[in-house]
Amino acid sequence: MLKRISYFWVCVIVTMLLIGGGTMVQDEAVASELTFAATGQPATLTVAGEGVYVQINFAAGETPWFEPFDENGNPFPDGNFKYELRTIPEVDQAAVEEAYRNGDEERLAQIRQAEREQVRVQSGSFEVVGGGIVLYEKSRE
């Protein structure tokens, strides 16, 4: 898992440098967008801060990304923001319906547990300065 986490952050920083033309400043990278590794599952990216709340849904295999601009193209205000990228497990709806029809509580519990195990959450913080993103903190659950 550590190898996967490291690979992810290398991809984020390289993407930020290539796309955003950013520069490295100690442990900070400045970029015009955040790009995450594709999860292979549907995912929801939530960004909040400075009076802004954005939630973006991505299909399975789609690369989650974010730019600090509103729907009119105006840059977000300078300040601190938090993000959370949460995968959405794909549910075998037929199995759920069958277990429900049969009153199989044990099978329903197994399906729910499998769903919970598929959820991955990645979160962190960044700062917007002059329309650019400064990534300065990261964490993973």
Secondary structure, 3 states (H helix, E strand, C coil): CHHHHHHHHHHHHHHHHHHHCCCEECCEEEECCEECCCCCCCEEEEEEECCEEEEEEECCCCCCEECCECCCCCECCCEEEEEEEEECCCCCHHHHHHHHHCCCHHHHHHHHHHHHHHCCEEEEEEEEECCEEEEEEEEEC
